[in-house]
């Protein structure tokens, strides 16, 4: 069996795990506790980036709900008017590919914190497709693109940006 440098590093870290005292850390110290069952988006609103002048706010987009589970979203007229328009929005890149540069990702109101958990509900996520790949960053980014509202999306998403680009 051939061992790569990455495999050797993992083996070394696992071997040193108890020695480094990591085994004694609690869930609180590791911040691995799941959010409380009664947590709401408002509990994390302080993490949403400020809305730049001329951009759409997450507060507007997040104000959409499904009348009942499985039903199409009930979009307010203010959001319906944006369908097909070019918009700007500040958010975080949530990768859908394991790449440094990506042309498809979710733009989210909240920073990603877990590779297996979406950071917010459907009103706070935008499926994003770029013409030119964008480099992943943990910082918020200002994105511009053609906005679409979605009906009956197979993934339960409400919004999409096409031909998106990073605004610098």
N, C-alpha and C positions, 0 to 999 in steps of 0.2 A: 504494500500500500504506500502510495506517495503522499507525503504530508506537505501541504503548502505553508507559506509563512502565516497566512490567516489561521489555518488549523492549529499551528503551533502556538500562536498567540491565544487562541481560545482555550487550549489545553492548559497553558501557563496561568491564565486568569482563573480558570476553574480550580486549579491546584492551589493558588494563592488566596482564594476566596475566604476560607476560614482564618488564615493567617492575618489578613488585612483587617480583620474585625468586622467585615461586612455582614457576617452571619448574625451578628448581634443587633443590627439595625432593625427598628420596628417599622411597621407599615406607615406610621405617621412620619417618621424620619425620611422614608423613601417617597412619601407623597403618592402612595399607590392606592389609597382608599378611594373607592368609587364615590361619585357624587351622591348626596342624600337622595332618597326616592322622591322627596318633595321639592327638589331643586328646580328652579325655573331659569329661563334665559336671563332674566333680570339679575340673578345672582352673579352672573358673569359679564354683565353689560360693561363693566369698567375695562374689560379687555378689548372691546370693539374699538377699532381705530376711529379717530375723528373724521368727519366727512369733509373733504376739501371743497372749496368753493366750486360750484358747477358740477359736482358729482351727486350721484344718487345715494341716499342713506340706507343703511341696513334696517333702520327703524321702519321705513316705508315698505321695503321688500318683506320684512319679517311679519308684517301685519296681514298675513294671508293664512287662512286655515281651510281645512277640508270640512264641509258641512257634516260629514260622517266618514268613518274609516272606509277607504277604498274609493270614495267619491272624488271627482275632479275638484281642484281648488276653486274657491270663490274669490276671484280677483276683483279688487276695487277698480273703479274707472280710472283712477290716477295711475295704476300699474298697467291697465289695458292700453292706455294712451302711449306707453313706452314701447309696446310691441313693435319690432322692426326698426326702432330708432337706435342711433349710436349714443351710448351712455358711457359715463365714467363712474367707477366705483373703487373704493379703497378696501382691500381685504388681504387675507392670507392665502398663500398657495398650499393646498392640501394635495400632495402628489398622488397620482393614480398609476404612476410608472416608477420603477426604481432607476431613475436617471438624474443626472445633474441638470440637464437641459430637457425641457418637456414642452410638447405642443398640445397636450390635453391634461387638464387638472381640474380640481374643484377650487373655486375661489370661495372663501368662507369669511364670515364675520369674526369668528374666534380663531385664535392660533391653534394649529394642530398640536395635540398632546399625546396621542396614542395612535399607532399605525393601524389599529383594528377598530377604532371608534370614530364616528363622525363627530366633529366638534359642535354641531348645532342641528336644529331641525331643518326641514326642507326650505323654509322661507329664508334661511340664512346661508344657503349654498347655491352656487351658480356653476353649472357644468361649463367649462371654458375651453375653447378651441382657438389656438393661435395660428397665424400664418407663419410666423418665425418663432422657433423655440425660445422659451424664457428660462433663465437660470433659477433654480430653486433658492429661496432665501427664507429665513425665519422671520424676517421683518415684513411689515405690511407693504403692499405694492399698490400703485394706482394703475388700474387696467381700463382700457377703452375698447369697446367692441359693439357689434350689432346685437341688441338685446332681443330675446325671444321668450315669450311666456309659453309654458308647455301644458298640454292637455294629455291626460292618460299616459304619462311617461312611465315606461316599464320599471324604472328605478325609483319612482316616487318623487322625482325632482320637480321643482316649479319653474326653474329658469335656466336659460342657456345664453352664453355669449359666443358669437361667431366672429372670425377674423379679428380676434382680440389682439391687443398689443400693449406692451408696457409703456406707460406715459412717464417720461423722465423730466 
